[in-house]
Amino acid sequence: MSGEIHLENIETPEGVSCFNCEACCCRLLVMLDDDDLARGVPYGLLEEDEWGGVVMRQDEEGWCAAVDRDTMLCSIHPRRPQVCRDFEEGSYQCREERALYGLVDAPLSTDAGAL
């Protein structure tokens, strides 16, 4: 047994999918590090925050500048920041954000142990 987790074997809660979401996570502040910059996140999508950190630029409605508003998909998906890669579909954090927009019921507090 290799200890690897194959994502295709992970079940997400019924009804939770990036394909039926309104990109809730794409309204969160995304801070970048040197690895993200080395991955090639386009500089035109970046800005400096009030503390001097590099973040993804957001439009006037709070959407990440990388979201294609016609498709609601990430326009830089292969080069997206690590924090976006780590924000797993169906995770507690995902369901918590979706609940804020009324897309799913709020996750149970007992689910938070899976963080």
C-alpha positions as CSV (number, residue, x, y, z in Angstrom):
1,M,0.0,0.0,0.0
2,S,1.6,3.3,-1.1
3,G,-0.4,5.6,1.1
4,E,-1.4,7.7,-1.8
5,I,-4.9,9.0,-2.0
6,H,-6.5,8.8,-5.5
7,L,-8.8,11.8,-5.9
8,E,-11.1,9.8,-8.2
9,N,-12.0,7.6,-5.2
10,I,-13.0,10.4,-2.9
11,E,-16.8,11.0,-2.7
12,T,-18.0,14.5,-2.2
13,P,-21.4,15.2,-0.5
14,E,-24.3,14.8,-2.9
15,G,-24.9,17.9,-4.9
16,V,-21.5,19.5,-4.2
17,S,-19.5,20.0,-7.4
18,C,-17.4,22.8,-8.8
19,F,-19.6,22.4,-11.9
20,N,-22.8,23.4,-10.1
21,C,-21.3,26.1,-7.9
22,E,-21.3,29.8,-8.4
23,A,-17.6,29.9,-7.7
24,C,-18.0,30.9,-4.1
25,C,-14.3,30.3,-3.4
26,C,-13.4,32.7,-6.2
27,R,-14.6,35.5,-4.0
28,L,-12.1,34.8,-1.2
29,L,-8.8,36.7,-0.8
30,V,-6.0,34.7,-2.3
31,M,-2.5,35.4,-1.1
32,L,0.4,34.2,-3.2
33,D,3.9,33.0,-2.3
34,D,7.1,32.7,-4.3
35,D,6.1,29.2,-5.6
36,D,2.8,30.6,-7.0
37,L,4.7,33.4,-8.8
38,A,7.2,30.9,-10.2
39,R,4.3,28.8,-11.4
40,G,3.5,31.7,-13.8
41,V,0.4,33.4,-12.3
42,P,0.1,36.4,-14.7
43,Y,1.3,39.6,-13.1
44,G,-1.7,41.5,-14.6
45,L,-3.9,39.5,-12.2
46,L,-2.0,40.4,-9.1
47,E,-1.9,43.4,-6.8
48,E,-0.2,44.3,-3.5
49,D,-2.4,44.2,-0.3
50,E,-2.3,46.8,2.4
51,W,0.4,44.8,4.2
52,G,2.7,44.5,1.2
53,G,1.8,40.9,0.3
54,V,0.9,39.7,-3.2
55,V,-2.7,38.7,-3.8
56,M,-4.9,37.9,-6.7
57,R,-6.6,41.1,-7.9
58,Q,-10.4,41.2,-7.3
59,D,-12.9,43.1,-9.4
60,E,-15.4,45.6,-8.0
61,E,-17.8,42.8,-7.1
62,G,-15.1,40.8,-5.2
63,W,-14.5,38.2,-7.9
64,C,-11.0,36.9,-8.5
65,A,-9.6,38.5,-11.6
66,A,-8.8,35.1,-13.1
67,V,-12.5,34.0,-13.1
68,D,-14.0,34.0,-16.6
69,R,-17.3,35.6,-15.9
70,D,-18.9,34.0,-18.9
71,T,-18.1,30.4,-17.9
72,M,-17.4,30.9,-14.2
73,L,-14.3,28.9,-14.6
74,C,-10.7,29.8,-13.7
75,S,-8.9,31.2,-16.7
76,I,-5.5,30.2,-15.3
77,H,-6.4,26.8,-13.9
78,P,-3.1,25.0,-14.7
79,R,-1.2,27.9,-13.1
80,R,-3.6,28.7,-10.2
81,P,-2.1,29.5,-6.8
82,Q,-1.5,26.7,-4.3
83,V,-4.3,27.9,-2.0
84,C,-6.8,27.4,-4.8
85,R,-5.4,23.9,-5.4
86,D,-5.8,23.1,-1.7
87,F,-9.4,24.3,-1.5
88,E,-11.0,21.0,-2.1
89,E,-14.3,20.5,-3.7
90,G,-16.8,19.3,-1.0
91,S,-14.5,20.0,1.9
92,Y,-15.7,21.6,5.1
93,Q,-14.4,25.0,3.9
94,C,-16.1,24.6,0.5
95,R,-19.4,23.7,2.0
96,E,-19.1,26.6,4.5
97,E,-18.6,29.1,1.7
98,R,-21.4,27.6,-0.4
99,A,-23.7,27.8,2.7
100,L,-23.0,31.5,2.9
101,Y,-24.6,31.9,-0.6
102,G,-27.4,29.5,0.2
103,L,-26.2,26.7,-2.2
104,V,-26.0,24.0,0.4
105,D,-26.9,23.5,4.0
106,A,-24.2,24.7,6.5
107,P,-21.8,21.9,7.3
108,L,-22.1,20.3,10.7
109,S,-19.5,21.5,13.3
110,T,-18.5,17.8,13.7
111,D,-17.3,18.0,10.0
112,A,-14.7,20.6,11.0
113,G,-12.5,17.8,12.5
114,A,-11.7,16.8,8.9
115,L,-9.7,20.0,8.5
